[in-house]
Amino acid sequence: QVLLVESGGGLVQAGGSLRLSCTASGLTFKNYAMGWFRQAPGTEREFVAAISWSTYNEYYANSAKGRFTISRVNAKNTVYLQMNSLKPEDTATYYCAADSEPWGLGNDPRSFRSWGQGTQVTVSS
């Protein structure tokens, strides 16, 4: 059973930074693309960023490009999301996700099937 545990959320002022972490177990982490999604109250969950199993490919939502960076450390079974220049509209619960099949690029948000419990990010204006 895949278990994903996020951490690093919190309250930050607009323009500030946060780094989210997600530690995975129950899968051969290095073989799976990983992603970050978010969901604000009253909205659907949306894709934020993904990284391929090989680390060679990264994908970002337009809202995240230039401000967020996804990375992974396979030796720690951990994926990160560095978020800079945060805006109030980034306020949401952020979820870590694992691809449903190994060796994927992570470029199809629909392929992510395992989810963490989420970590809250609140950006004040």
Backbone as CSV, one residue per row, in Angstrom:
resi,resn,N_x,N_y,N_z,CA_x,CA_y,CA_z,C_x,C_y,C_z
1,GLN,0.838,-1.187,0.000,0.000,0.000,0.000,0.879,1.244,0.000
2,VAL,0.581,2.144,-0.923,1.364,3.367,-1.025,0.932,4.347,0.062
3,LEU,1.911,4.892,0.757,1.657,5.905,1.778,2.483,7.137,1.451
4,LEU,1.808,8.268,1.344,2.463,9.534,1.059,2.156,10.505,2.190
5,VAL,3.190,11.096,2.755,3.006,11.994,3.888,3.632,13.344,3.561
6,GLU,2.772,14.370,3.487,3.242,15.714,3.179,3.548,16.487,4.452
7,SER,4.440,17.455,4.326,4.734,18.369,5.418,5.250,19.673,4.833
8,GLY,5.334,20.693,5.684,5.927,21.953,5.256,4.947,23.075,4.984
9,GLY,3.664,22.786,5.056,2.686,23.846,4.846,2.670,24.819,6.007
10,GLY,1.939,25.921,5.829,1.843,26.901,6.892,1.289,28.210,6.398
11,LEU,1.416,29.217,7.238,0.950,30.570,6.925,2.143,31.436,6.550
12,VAL,2.040,32.118,5.424,3.138,32.955,4.951,2.548,34.208,4.320
13,GLN,3.291,35.285,4.370,2.841,36.521,3.739,3.090,36.467,2.235
14,ALA,2.318,37.228,1.508,2.517,37.316,0.069,3.958,37.724,-0.236
15,GLY,4.533,37.066,-1.224,5.925,37.298,-1.567,6.894,36.362,-0.879
16,GLY,6.409,35.623,0.111,7.263,34.716,0.851,7.435,33.375,0.169
17,SER,8.110,32.478,0.865,8.437,31.166,0.318,8.093,30.065,1.304
18,LEU,7.826,28.897,0.765,7.646,27.675,1.544,8.213,26.517,0.751
19,ARG,8.676,25.501,1.465,9.088,24.263,0.805,8.269,23.118,1.358
20,LEU,7.527,22.489,0.499,6.748,21.319,0.880,7.576,20.058,0.645
21,SER,7.373,19.088,1.516,8.036,17.797,1.381,6.990,16.694,1.380
22,CYS,7.307,15.620,0.709,6.441,14.444,0.690,7.324,13.213,0.731
23,THR,7.141,12.424,1.753,7.903,11.178,1.896,6.999,10.006,1.568
24,ALA,7.513,9.117,0.748,6.721,8.005,0.247,7.215,6.674,0.792
25,SER,6.294,5.740,0.918,6.616,4.362,1.270,5.615,3.459,0.575
26,GLY,5.966,2.167,0.505,5.057,1.216,-0.122,5.209,1.117,-1.624
27,LEU,6.223,1.755,-2.171,6.508,1.657,-3.599,8.006,1.846,-3.797
28,THR,8.484,1.384,-4.950,9.883,1.622,-5.306,9.957,3.044,-5.846
29,PHE,10.204,3.954,-4.928,10.039,5.385,-5.197,10.762,5.836,-6.463
30,LYS,11.982,5.388,-6.651,12.805,5.886,-7.752,12.210,5.549,-9.116
31,ASN,11.265,4.612,-9.163,10.696,4.180,-10.435,9.433,4.937,-10.843
32,TYR,8.955,5.826,-9.971,7.659,6.462,-10.204,7.759,7.961,-10.359
33,ALA,7.038,8.483,-11.339,6.848,9.920,-11.411,6.033,10.376,-10.203
34,MET,6.334,11.591,-9.755,5.656,12.153,-8.593,5.091,13.522,-8.956
35,GLY,4.029,13.895,-8.280,3.410,15.172,-8.602,2.881,15.892,-7.379
36,TRP,2.584,17.156,-7.589,1.922,17.982,-6.574,0.651,18.566,-7.197
37,PHE,-0.405,18.525,-6.425,-1.690,19.087,-6.812,-2.159,19.978,-5.665
38,ARG,-3.172,20.788,-5.940,-3.724,21.612,-4.868,-5.227,21.779,-5.060
39,GLN,-5.874,22.072,-3.950,-7.317,22.275,-3.986,-7.695,23.366,-3.012
40,ALA,-8.305,24.404,-3.539,-8.828,25.492,-2.715,-10.304,25.209,-2.409
41,PRO,-10.821,25.767,-1.333,-12.236,25.530,-0.981,-13.164,25.893,-2.140
42,GLY,-14.088,24.985,-2.436,-15.068,25.249,-3.480,-14.569,25.049,-4.888
43,THR,-13.350,24.533,-5.028,-12.801,24.305,-6.363,-12.384,22.852,-6.509
44,GLU,-12.100,22.453,-7.749,-11.616,21.110,-7.992,-10.102,21.068,-7.783
45,ARG,-9.626,19.884,-7.502,-8.190,19.715,-7.360,-7.518,19.986,-8.707
46,GLU,-6.408,20.700,-8.656,-5.720,21.050,-9.885,-4.252,20.668,-9.836
47,PHE,-3.718,20.390,-10.988,-2.311,20.022,-11.130,-1.427,21.239,-10.861
48,VAL,-0.311,21.012,-10.184,0.660,22.072,-9.926,1.988,21.770,-10.612
49,ALA,2.549,20.586,-10.343,3.859,20.254,-10.897,4.065,18.746,-10.834
50,ALA,4.938,18.237,-11.702,5.271,16.817,-11.695,6.711,16.639,-12.135
51,ILE,7.291,15.527,-11.709,8.663,15.203,-12.078,8.704,13.734,-12.471
52,SER,9.404,13.430,-13.535,9.463,12.062,-14.027,10.299,11.185,-13.111
53,TRP,10.176,9.870,-13.316,10.939,8.943,-12.490,12.433,9.164,-12.649
54,SER,12.842,9.589,-13.868,14.260,9.771,-14.162,14.792,11.114,-13.690
55,THR,13.912,12.003,-13.272,14.213,13.405,-12.888,14.530,14.295,-14.084
56,TYR,14.574,13.740,-15.300,14.946,14.547,-16.453,13.823,15.458,-16.926
57,ASN,12.603,15.140,-16.540,11.449,15.898,-17.021,10.678,16.509,-15.864
58,GLU,10.379,17.778,-15.993,9.558,18.477,-15.020,8.424,19.182,-15.776
59,TYR,7.277,19.220,-15.148,6.113,19.835,-15.753,5.458,20.754,-14.730
60,TYR,4.981,21.882,-15.203,4.384,22.863,-14.306,3.096,23.420,-14.890
61,ALA,2.144,23.698,-14.007,0.988,24.480,-14.412,1.448,25.898,-14.722
62,ASN,0.698,26.576,-15.573,1.081,27.952,-15.913,1.193,28.823,-14.668
63,SER,0.332,28.569,-13.700,0.331,29.374,-12.480,1.582,29.159,-11.635
64,ALA,2.278,28.056,-11.877,3.450,27.713,-11.078,4.777,28.020,-11.776
65,LYS,4.742,28.160,-13.075,5.975,28.369,-13.837,6.704,29.624,-13.382
66,GLY,8.005,29.472,-13.166,8.826,30.604,-12.765,8.821,30.901,-11.285
67,ARG,7.910,30.272,-10.548,7.839,30.510,-9.097,8.045,29.236,-8.288
68,PHE,7.588,28.110,-8.796,7.675,26.842,-8.074,8.701,25.932,-8.749
69,THR,9.350,25.103,-7.931,10.291,24.119,-8.454,10.054,22.792,-7.767
70,ILE,9.871,21.754,-8.574,9.717,20.406,-8.031,11.064,19.695,-8.128
71,SER,11.357,18.895,-7.123,12.596,18.132,-7.132,12.374,16.853,-6.325
72,ARG,13.327,15.941,-6.431,13.213,14.692,-5.680,14.589,14.200,-5.264
73,VAL,14.621,13.519,-4.132,15.822,12.850,-3.655,15.441,11.394,-3.443
74,ASN,15.825,10.568,-4.394,15.385,9.173,-4.349,15.929,8.429,-3.136
75,ALA,17.129,8.802,-2.705,17.718,8.135,-1.545,16.894,8.370,-0.278
76,LYS,16.084,9.419,-0.288,15.245,9.747,0.865,13.768,9.459,0.603
77,ASN,13.452,8.898,-0.564,12.053,8.646,-0.933,11.199,9.906,-0.777
78,THR,11.766,11.033,-1.146,11.117,12.311,-0.882,11.064,13.173,-2.136
79,VAL,9.919,13.824,-2.324,9.748,14.813,-3.377,9.445,16.147,-2.715
80,TYR,9.954,17.211,-3.310,9.824,18.538,-2.733,9.100,19.469,-3.712
81,LEU,8.500,20.506,-3.142,7.969,21.595,-3.949,8.416,22.905,-3.300
82,GLN,9.368,23.558,-3.935,9.825,24.859,-3.471,8.922,25.918,-4.083
83,MET,8.304,26.711,-3.241,7.363,27.725,-3.703,7.870,29.099,-3.300
84,ASN,8.149,29.921,-4.290,8.629,31.283,-4.066,7.611,32.289,-4.584
85,SER,7.773,33.521,-4.169,6.893,34.613,-4.618,5.428,34.222,-4.472
86,LEU,5.092,33.712,-3.319,3.737,33.215,-3.103,2.707,34.333,-3.161
87,LYS,1.531,33.977,-3.664,0.429,34.922,-3.814,-0.774,34.413,-3.013
88,PRO,-1.666,35.295,-2.633,-2.872,34.827,-1.917,-3.640,33.758,-2.692
89,GLU,-3.613,33.814,-4.001,-4.335,32.811,-4.797,-3.671,31.445,-4.771
90,ASP,-2.488,31.340,-4.174,-1.851,30.035,-3.985,-2.393,29.317,-2.753
91,THR,-3.223,29.999,-1.985,-3.801,29.392,-0.791,-4.633,28.173,-1.166
92,ALA,-4.296,27.038,-0.568,-4.965,25.776,-0.892,-4.392,24.669,-0.021
93,THR,-5.034,23.523,-0.081,-4.435,22.305,0.459,-3.626,21.671,-0.657
94,TYR,-2.379,21.373,-0.373,-1.467,20.807,-1.367,-1.313,19.315,-1.115
95,TYR,-1.454,18.554,-2.200,-1.403,17.104,-2.118,-0.243,16.566,-2.950
96,CYS,0.436,15.608,-2.384,1.455,14.851,-3.092,0.776,13.659,-3.758
97,ALA,1.292,13.255,-4.910,0.693,12.135,-5.620,1.765,11.310,-6.312
98,ALA,1.494,10.013,-6.438,2.385,9.090,-7.131,1.698,8.565,-8.388
99,ASP,2.481,8.414,-9.431,1.966,7.883,-10.682,1.474,6.453,-10.478
100,SER,0.527,6.062,-11.294,-0.068,4.737,-11.117,0.799,3.621,-11.695
101,GLU,1.679,3.963,-12.620,2.535,2.974,-13.245,3.986,3.457,-13.180
102,PRO,4.945,2.526,-13.125,6.355,2.937,-13.089,6.837,3.446,-14.444
103,TRP,7.977,4.089,-14.409,8.694,4.544,-15.603,7.961,5.626,-16.375
104,GLY,7.048,6.324,-15.732,6.289,7.348,-16.434,6.976,8.701,-16.439
105,LEU,6.557,9.544,-17.390,7.094,10.889,-17.454,6.422,11.800,-16.432
106,GLY,5.184,11.483,-16.091,4.445,12.350,-15.179,3.752,13.486,-15.894
107,ASN,3.607,13.410,-17.204,3.031,14.514,-17.971,1.520,14.404,-18.157
108,ASP,0.901,13.385,-17.602,-0.551,13.250,-17.650,-1.095,13.271,-16.233
109,PRO,-1.695,14.384,-15.797,-2.207,14.472,-14.421,-3.201,13.367,-14.080
110,ARG,-3.868,12.815,-15.089,-4.866,11.774,-14.832,-4.244,10.458,-14.417
111,SER,-2.943,10.314,-14.594,-2.287,9.052,-14.275,-1.902,8.935,-12.812
112,PHE,-2.074,9.990,-12.054,-1.703,9.944,-10.635,-2.881,9.400,-9.835
113,ARG,-2.641,8.313,-9.106,-3.738,7.617,-8.433,-3.558,7.496,-6.933
114,SER,-2.348,7.670,-6.417,-2.109,7.566,-4.980,-1.890,8.962,-4.417
115,TRP,-2.531,9.252,-3.292,-2.546,10.609,-2.755,-2.170,10.644,-1.287
116,GLY,-1.545,11.750,-0.894,-1.305,11.986,0.511,-2.520,12.635,1.155
117,GLN,-2.376,12.982,2.424,-3.491,13.551,3.169,-3.590,15.065,2.986
118,GLY,-2.541,15.661,2.459,-2.550,17.090,2.186,-1.921,17.924,3.277
119,THR,-1.406,19.082,2.878,-0.859,20.046,3.817,-1.366,21.423,3.419
120,GLN,-1.792,22.193,4.397,-2.432,23.474,4.126,-1.401,24.571,3.925
121,VAL,-1.584,25.336,2.871,-0.773,26.521,2.602,-1.713,27.720,2.570
122,THR,-1.413,28.699,3.408,-2.214,29.917,3.456,-1.302,31.116,3.230
123,VAL,-1.634,31.906,2.234,-0.842,33.082,1.893,-1.675,34.329,2.184
124,SER,-1.186,35.140,3.097,-1.912,36.349,3.472,-1.446,37.529,2.624
125,SER,-2.376,38.436,2.385,-2.044,39.610,1.552,-1.534,40.771,2.392
